[in-house]
């Protein structure tokens, strides 16, 4: 076997151009498949990050009745011990209180229903980097008695920084909730629906406004990887009493997951077509190599080498080409996609407008999840091994007389 390996390796480099063409075809195949999958999964990650992080978070701890009936009556009190226990769980990066309700936002003759969100400014900014979305004015600071508005809502109410917003609503246990709040900042939320109705308050100011002292409607739990939510849900669930529950972003926004799954299915079909093109391209290169060497095979068979040994050597040559091509392809595709990961492709025109309307940034993002790359490498390696059956089959059907005349 050692002799066969040596023969196969030396045969590869007797005709460097032919070998480099075969290796290049595999490198390009791995690169193309990885680039396509990276772009596809990167768009999903961007969708999840923009839609999920700017509202629900990756997980939320709530009262068991809150998700079905989102009112202040179903808010909850969270002990510092529970927060400390959740923060100490592996993969948890941040825990933040929220108090969410609805009220009428008004200014003179203009009014509009708004979503009032009481937040912990510093924690919320770490979750969403929302302070970077401020167009005019400043973001909230802990203890502020002012508000930050979505630009769409501010334009509708004809408000600017320094003006006063009137909020009229109903507080905890039906208590009247009315207040005047100076506008500290105006932000442009990436989700247009939120941009038209979002009012941000410091959570203590929101609790005072709604007379919901010490209460939260949800506890937002963040992780650095949205693939970790299921095991975190189980871990957090073990810490909660029977009056509280934990929901993942998939449960809170199932339409996003359904959209991703349907798009992923169509992407897999396109990837299957791509693999067919790749397989035929690799097949043509390997068969060209065999046809060029037909006379060579006839000569070495005539001088005594058995077809079985010839087949093993050719199979090993194909194996070496597959290993070299896939290994280099893995490294090249990772570096290639890594560059695009840090430098996403900006979208323009109608595509950029449509992307913004869906609440996402107008860029084509890429993912560098390791499985995207080694899965393509493994699959294309097995395609190359499957293609190796054909030259082996040709060797077993080889006839010395016709091969010597080739």
TADAUR-V126272 format. One record per residue. N is the residue number from 1. BURIAL is b if it has 9 or more other ideal C-beta (glycine too) atoms within 8 Angstrom, else e. Layout:
N BURIAL
N BURIAL
This chain:
1 e
2 e
3 e
4 b
5 b
6 e
7 b
8 b
9 b
10 e
11 b
12 b
13 e
14 e
15 e
16 e
17 e
18 b
19 b
20 e
21 b
22 b
23 b
24 b
25 b
26 b
27 b
28 b
29 b
30 b
31 b
32 b
33 b
34 b
35 b
36 b
37 b
38 b
39 b
40 b
41 b
42 b
43 b
44 b
45 b
46 b
47 b
48 b
49 b
50 b
51 b
52 b
53 b
54 b
55 b
56 b
57 b
58 b
59 b
60 b
61 b
62 b
63 b
64 e
65 e
66 b
67 e
68 e
69 e
70 e
71 e
72 b
73 e
74 b
75 b
76 b
77 e
78 b
79 e
80 e
81 e
82 b
83 b
84 e
85 b
86 b
87 e
88 e
89 b
90 e
91 b
92 b
93 e
94 b
95 b
96 b
97 b
98 b
99 b
100 b
101 b
102 e
103 b
104 b
105 b
106 b
107 b
108 e
109 e
110 b
111 e
112 b
113 e
114 b
115 b
116 b
117 b
118 b
119 b
120 b
121 b
122 e
123 b
124 b
125 b
126 e
127 b
128 e
129 e
130 b
131 e
132 e
133 b
134 b
135 e
136 e
137 b
138 e
139 b
140 b
141 e
142 b
143 e
144 b
145 e
146 b
147 b
148 b
149 b
150 b
151 b
152 b
153 b
154 b
155 e
156 b
157 b
158 e
159 b
160 e
161 b
162 e
163 b
164 e
165 b
166 b
167 b
168 e
169 b
170 e
171 b
172 b
173 e
174 e
175 b
176 e
177 b
178 e
179 e
180 e
181 b
182 b
183 b
184 b
185 b
186 b
187 b
188 b
189 b
190 b
191 b
192 b
193 e
194 b
195 b
196 b
197 b
198 b
199 b
200 b
201 b
202 b
203 b
204 b
205 b
206 b
207 b
208 e
209 b
210 b
211 b
212 b
213 e
214 e
215 b
216 b
217 b
218 b
219 b
220 b
221 b
222 b
223 b
224 e
225 e
226 b
227 e
228 b
229 b
230 e
231 e
232 b
233 b
234 e
235 b
236 b
237 b
238 e
239 e
240 b
241 e
242 e
243 e
244 b
245 b
246 b
247 b
248 b
249 b
250 b
251 e
252 b
253 b
254 e
255 e
256 b
257 b
258 e
259 b
260 b
261 e
262 e
263 b
264 b
265 e
266 e
267 b
268 e
269 e
270 b
271 b
272 e
273 e
274 b
275 b
276 e
277 e
278 b
279 b
280 e
281 b
282 b
283 b
284 e
285 b
286 b
287 b
288 b
289 b
290 b
291 e
292 e
293 e
294 b
295 b
296 e
297 b
298 b
299 b
300 b
301 b
302 e
303 e
304 e
305 e
306 e
307 b
308 e
309 b
310 b
311 b
312 b
313 b
314 b
315 b
316 b
317 b
318 b
319 b
320 b
321 b
322 b
323 b
324 b
325 b
326 b
327 b
328 b
329 b
330 b
331 e
332 b
333 b
334 b
335 e
336 b
337 b
338 b
339 e
340 b
341 b
342 e
343 e
344 b
345 e
346 e
347 b
348 e
349 e
350 e
351 b
352 b
353 b
354 e
355 b
356 b
357 e
358 e
359 b
360 b
361 e
362 b
363 b
364 b
365 b
366 b
367 b
368 b
369 e
370 e
371 e
372 b
373 b
374 e
375 b
376 b
377 b
378 b
379 b
380 b
381 b
382 e
383 b
384 b
385 b
386 e
387 b
388 b
389 e
390 b
391 b
392 b
393 e
394 b
395 b
396 e
397 e
398 b
399 e
400 b
401 e
402 e
403 b
404 b
405 e
406 e
